[in-house]
Amino acid sequence: MIDRDLLKRNIEKRLERDLALCNVGAVSLIVKEKGETVYENNFGDFKNSEGKVVESNAVFRLASMTKPVTAVAVMIMVDRGLIDLDKEVSFYIPEYKNLTVGNYSEDGTEILSTTPVIKEPIVRQLLSHTSGIGSDGAALYYSPARVPKEAIDTLKGAVEYYAKLPLAFEPGTKQSYSPNAAFDVAAYIVEKVSGMDYAEFLKQEILIPCGMADTTFAPTKEQWERTVYMHDKRIMENGAENAASATTEGCVFEYYPVTHYASGAGLASTLSDYSKFAEMLLNYGTAESGARILSEESVREMTSLQIHDEKVQSGDERWALGGRVIVSDNYKRLPKGTYGWSGAYGTHFWVDYKNKITAVYMKNSRYDGGAGAVTANNFEIDVTSSIK
């Protein structure tokens, strides 16, 4: 059980220090235990320097915390018998039938050579970073300077273009992070088998049933006004200071326009919305509203270890579907079986099935973001050390 007073002290002492050192700009966080909020608070300056305190309805760019949402979308279709995780991607998207594996230059600017793929990628590999689609040099090669506009502007255009690029490696032989492409392919499969626009599919099948009214690929004008500024940290002669760092206008994530539905990184959301999503996973597919989003079997599959070959991936945390799972008691900050993930701008969450805890940390920063961010690790420490 969480000691609430200790949790409050841990978090507030940490945030007081991080704010003083300009390690964070605006932060919202929540911890729930057995469905009850044990701590929730907002810290910092909404615009980094203008004195506007961040509020509870602030919108954050999720970046890669979009990936678990896409994994849920796929598993909904698995529940309905319309997607098989172990089917070849080409079964759903014929353009992925005759793929090659590329030898990319180190900086991703050239394809030096290609060889035919031995074994086609399967759907499961899209969600566990083992497909070779959009990883390593293939990820670097996909850039606005190199690809046609239609390959940037829409989900369909991007997925059709990815099929023309060589894979980064032979599927299943390696794991390497796919920032967006593999999840775009997974989302496009959902779009094809459901017959629905992907953003509309998420809205009808996940967001509305979960009560996630502020989660979207394309924020409204009002939601943009509630979106926190991108924080950065400048080291000056007299110490550190906060700085605002813009994202591309009209884009939630980097250069991907809102029309793209970037399914590995493109959602914006609020603390409350994403907490509802985490609670749905903790409750094995049932939303707080009582709506069933996924079967218990599908949640267990999604949140379980997918890479059993330690030559492909080893360590105390490995890939589940759309996120990581803690696979060893050697990982001291969270218990074995905990599922979750992070985002490039510093968002972080987990679902602790052992202690019935969900925790969500929201920030948007160019400083100290992504998996393994210091703020994310410290949040894990502060919560876990409060369990008595």
SULDALIN-V721867 format. One record per pair of residues at least 12 apart in sequence whose C-alpha atoms are under 8 Angstrom apart, sorted by the first residue. I is the first residue (numbers start at 1). J is the second residue. If there is no record, write none. Layout:
# SULDALIN-V721867
i = (I/I)
j = (J/J)
This chain:
# SULDALIN-V721867
i = (1/1/1/1/2/2/2/2/2/2/3/3/3/4/4/4/6/7/7/7/7/7/8/10/10/10/11/11/15/19/21/21/22/22/22/22/23/23/23/24/24/24/24/24/24/24/25/25/25/25/25/25/25/25/25/25/25/26/26/26/26/26/26/26/26/26/26/26/26/27/27/27/27/27/27/27/28/28/28/28/28/28/28/28/28/28/29/29/29/29/29/29/29/30/30/30/30/30/31/31/31/31/31/32/32/32/33/33/33/33/34/34/35/35/35/41/42/42/42/46/46/47/47/47/48/48/48/48/48/49/49/54/56/56/57/57/57/57/58/58/58/58/58/59/59/59/59/59/59/59/59/59/59/60/60/60/60/60/60/60/60/60/61/61/61/61/61/61/61/61/61/62/62/62/62/62/62/62/62/63/63/63/63/63/63/63/63/63/63/64/64/64/64/64/64/64/64/65/65/65/65/65/65/65/66/66/66/66/66/67/67/67/67/67/67/68/68/68/68/68/69/70/70/70/70/70/70/71/71/71/71/72/72/73/73/73/73/73/74/74/74/75/75/75/75/76/76/76/77/77/77/78/79/79/79/82/83/83/84/85/85/85/86/86/86/87/87/88/88/88/88/89/89/89/89/90/92/92/92/93/95/95/96/97/98/98/99/99/99/99/99/99/99/100/100/100/100/100/100/100/101/101/101/101/101/101/101/101/101/102/102/102/102/102/102/103/104/104/104/105/106/107/107/108/108/108/108/108/108/109/109/109/110/114/117/118/119/119/120/121/121/123/124/125/125/126/126/126/126/127/127/127/127/127/127/128/128/128/128/128/128/128/128/129/129/129/129/129/129/130/130/130/130/130/130/131/131/131/131/131/131/131/132/132/132/132/132/132/132/132/132/133/133/133/133/133/133/134/134/134/134/134/134/134/134/135/135/135/135/135/135/136/136/136/136/137/138/138/138/138/139/139/139/144/152/152/152/153/153/153/153/154/154/154/155/155/155/155/155/155/156/158/158/158/159/159/159/159/162/172/173/174/174/174/175/175/179/179/180/180/180/180/181/182/183/183/184/184/184/184/187/198/199/199/199/205/206/209/209/209/209/210/210/210/210/210/210/210/211/211/211/212/212/212/212/212/213/214/214/214/214/215/215/215/215/215/216/216/216/217/217/217/217/217/217/217/217/218/218/218/218/218/219/228/229/229/229/229/230/230/230/230/230/230/230/231/231/231/231/231/231/231/232/232/232/232/232/233/233/245/245/252/252/252/253/253/253/265/271/271/271/274/275/275/275/276/278/278/278/278/278/279/279/280/281/281/282/282/282/282/282/282/284/284/284/285/301/302/302/302/303/303/303/303/303/303/304/304/304/304/304/305/305/305/305/305/306/306/306/306/307/307/316/316/316/316/317/320/322/323/323/323/324/324/324/325/325/325/325/326/326/333/333/333/333/334/334/334/335/335/337/337/337/338/338/338/338/338/339/339/341/342/342/343/343/343/344/344/344/345/345/345/345/345/345/345/345/346/346/346/346/346/346/346/346/346/346/346/347/347/347/347/347/347/347/347/348/348/348/348/349/361/361)
j = (33/355/387/388/33/38/383/386/387/388/386/387/388/38/39/386/386/39/382/383/385/386/39/382/383/386/379/382/43/44/240/241/233/240/241/242/233/367/368/44/231/232/242/363/365/367/44/45/46/47/48/231/232/242/363/364/365/42/43/44/45/46/47/48/54/228/231/363/364/42/43/44/54/361/362/363/40/41/42/43/54/56/271/361/362/363/41/42/271/359/360/361/362/271/275/359/360/361/357/358/359/360/383/357/358/359/355/356/357/358/356/357/279/356/357/56/54/55/56/228/229/228/229/244/229/231/242/243/244/242/243/228/271/272/226/270/271/272/226/227/228/270/271/214/223/224/226/227/228/268/269/270/271/227/228/268/269/270/271/362/363/364/227/252/253/266/267/268/269/345/364/265/266/267/268/269/343/345/347/253/264/265/266/267/268/343/344/345/347/179/264/265/266/341/342/343/344/264/265/341/342/343/347/348/263/264/265/266/267/183/263/264/265/322/323/321/322/323/340/341/322/183/186/187/263/264/322/127/302/321/322/294/302/187/190/202/205/206/186/187/190/294/298/299/302/293/294/298/190/193/194/298/294/295/298/193/190/193/123/122/123/124/122/123/124/122/123/120/121/122/123/120/121/122/123/120/189/192/193/189/160/163/163/120/116/117/116/117/120/163/164/166/167/114/115/116/117/165/166/167/114/115/116/117/166/167/168/169/170/114/115/166/167/168/169/168/137/138/168/137/137/137/140/136/137/138/139/140/141/137/140/141/141/166/170/170/170/171/171/171/172/186/321/171/172/182/183/185/186/182/183/186/320/321/322/175/306/307/319/320/321/322/323/175/176/177/178/182/319/171/172/173/174/175/176/167/169/170/171/172/175/182/167/168/169/170/171/174/175/176/178/162/167/168/178/181/182/162/167/168/178/179/180/181/182/167/168/176/177/178/179/168/176/177/178/168/165/166/167/168/178/179/181/255/256/257/260/256/257/259/260/259/260/261/184/188/259/260/261/262/188/181/184/260/181/184/185/188/181/312/312/311/312/313/312/313/264/265/262/263/264/265/264/264/263/264/261/262/263/264/263/261/216/217/261/293/293/287/289/291/293/276/277/280/287/288/289/291/273/276/289/272/273/274/276/277/273/268/269/270/273/267/268/269/270/273/267/268/269/252/258/259/261/262/266/267/268/252/258/259/267/268/268/364/244/245/246/364/244/245/246/247/364/365/366/243/244/245/364/365/366/367/244/245/365/366/367/366/367/365/366/266/267/268/265/266/267/343/360/361/362/360/358/359/360/288/349/350/351/358/359/351/358/293/299/351/351/352/353/356/357/358/296/299/300/299/321/320/321/322/320/321/323/324/325/339/320/321/325/337/339/318/319/320/325/327/318/319/320/321/319/320/328/329/330/331/331/339/341/339/340/341/339/340/341/337/338/339/340/338/339/377/380/381/384/352/380/384/352/354/352/353/354/350/351/352/353/354/351/352/371/370/371/369/370/371/369/370/371/363/364/365/366/367/368/369/370/362/363/364/365/368/369/370/371/373/375/376/360/361/362/363/364/369/370/376/360/361/362/376/361/376/379)
